[in-house]
Amino acid sequence: METTDDANGVPASCQLPKKLDHYDEVNDSPIEQVRLTVPITDDPTLSCLTFRTWVLGLISCSLLAFVNQFFGYRQNALYVSSLSAQIVVLPLGNLMAATLPKKALQLPGTKWSFSLNPGPFNLKEHVLITIFANTGSNSVYALGIITIIKAFYVRPISPVAALMLSQTTQMLGFGWAGMFRKFLVDSPYMWWPANLVQVSLFRALHEKEKRPKGRLTRLQFFLVVLTSSFAYYIVPNYFFPSITALSFVCWIWKDSVTAQQIGSGLRGLGVGSFALDWSTVAAFLGSPLGTPGFAIINTMVGFFIVLYIAVPICYWSNVFEAKRFPIYSSHVFDINGAPYNVSRILNEATFKFDQAGYDSYSRIHLSIMFAFTYGISFATLAATISHVALFHGRSIWQQTKVAFQDQFEDVHTRIMKRNYEPVPQWWFYSLLLVNIALALVACEGFGRQLQLPYWGVLLAVGLALFFMLPVGVITATTNLQVGLNVITELIIGYMYPGRPLANVTFKTYGYMSLSQAIMFLGDFKLGHYMKIPPKSMFMVQLIGTIVSTSVYFGTGWWLLTTEDNICNPAKLPKGSPWTCPGDDVFYNASIIWGVVGPLRMFGKLGVYYKMNYFFLFGLLAPVPVWYLSRKFPEKKWIRLINMPVLISGAGGMPPARAVNYICWGFVGIFFNIYIYNRHKGWWARHNYILSASLDAGVAFMAILSYFALQMKDINGVSWWGMALDDHCPLAKCPTAPGIKVEGCPVF
């Protein structure tokens, strides 16, 4: 559990500053996890933007962008994170340092010279290359719009407009990041837990450490776990995929729909389900080893309340006709339990909603879990605003008053201010204004192919600005990010209904500009911890974003224009991998929110209008916690209750499943509560390195087995364990009388 730093037992990440002049007396971070992980030293003489940085950084950025977009269209999507590049570039950097000439090169006709090899490959070069790689591993959300236009709606779009859309949605975040650096980077209480994994790995790879007697150095520990993770992952990835979800309840009651709904870890409540696969643990929720203990507890409490109290009560009492549909599914259905036929409600000639077709067909229905997912999203956004206002409002106000002073800082902020020049604020504002102007051109120009008018662009970026600080505070203190994708769909769906492309474009500008800003700020905090010059960080992020977005766009456009019938499984050759499962969900969302509209989903014309009460619930939920924390300051645990995190606990379902949550929670509680409290020395030395090495081993084996075996259709022996399934086929069945679904009994 998170430790406390004051006499009242207030957790460090939640404390408000008592006296601003006290910060000059702080010799280290007020957050214990940071003190245990991040060094308070710096060597400002180390070179940063070297020839090696640019070459390895741009190659890493481009390769990751190409690979992730290329495999993103395939049935079995493969995602390669920046962690893989972080490890691979170390020997390459050392090789370049050992072989490149050290003599300075003079540019002809100028006085400017540079060296291909300024000395040994150093830590700061490695950090900047990893930041390059991180921009390449961060997908371009706008390509979903381009894909559904060309492959699903089969409509034309100008490549210039498509490229401008891609670049502006990725670049707008720079402006918001610049505005809130003072609050979300310089503040010692905004500690960005996920960065501590990276810091631990960098230190293990670069610091010279004497091996303790009878123990391993951190680098040796990393290599041992990496090798073990790499070797083991061939089992769940290739030989025995079924161990990614083991659901024993289903195996005992093979003919019971109810038992399989309760026991299935993939399509049900997951009671008794577990996995023997690290990718199941970290797939959707990220590594639990990098998430603070109090955030894990909040998440799991929210998960249990929703999945084991709210969902069963609503399902078995048949709320929203829930028994007509699976208990867990991300698809949409008609009133008879069949998959919803969107062609019956969309006029292909006018590309607009067909009211007559809708009236003669059916309203849209969701599984009860999917309905709760939307309600959870509504409540989480409202709770985020009220939580930050109540718990961090005073701190934010004090920071605002001293924004141009040097009082609100810790040792890391003092080092950065003493050794390096900050990025001028006008750089961020200029980028913001330029990208807003280009976004307006992309939407208003080119025959308004994206359907979104100028006011929609301005409203979208305004929403991102409004939510930037509360979402940033939650992310920077809990490692859990709230998305704006649902609320943006809801708003534009009400204001501008019947236009699917306007809906998804508005969503992308609102959701992605905020998401990118969070990513930029997280990278800035990593640079803050590693003492990277801010201007170098800015240049790498800027160039990396432009290059990676261009590569993502080029790869996507190439596949969409050259691969026949891409994203259309009905017309693809048998066994073709180009099925675009992620874009299919994006397309269905454009129909639900853009064509049918939220009025017929969550308004008075829809089935799920009562879900709007979740907004009120979320807004009020933090109030009693705040009141009790003030009334009983001696009760340490009260302030550890984070209502936005608790409410959003089950918000990742779908696509996350019950087995993902169960395994994630078990591992996280064991390491970040039990080990953290009982064996803090081991935790400080090994916890984050363990996380990085497990992730890297899985990534490397996934890439190797895909290219060496699966891509060539070389599969193992056919047996029941080869199914990527938990063998609970009846868990997907409805239980309402008379509903007929293939493979299911009729009640």
Salt bridges, closest charged atoms under 4 A:
ASP5 OD1 - ARG35 NH2 3.65
GLU25 OE1 - HIS22 ND1 3.54
GLU32 OE2 - LYS680 NZ 3.20
ASP42 OD1 - LYS124 NZ 2.84
GLU125 OE1 - ARG52 NH2 2.84
ASP186 OD2 - LYS182 NZ 3.90
GLU207 OE2 - ARG203 NE 2.70
GLU207 OE1 - ARG218 NH2 2.71
GLU209 OE1 - ARG218 NE 3.47
GLU209 OE2 - ARG685 NH2 2.40
GLU321 OE1 - ARG324 NE 3.23
ASP406 OD1 - LYS417 NZ 3.29
GLU409 OE1 - LYS417 NZ 3.65
GLU421 OE1 - LYS535 NZ 2.84
GLU444 OE1 - ARG448 NH2 2.86
GLU489 OE2 - LYS507 NZ 2.87
ASP725 OD1 - ARG267 NH2 2.46
ASP726 OD1 - ARG267 NH1 3.66
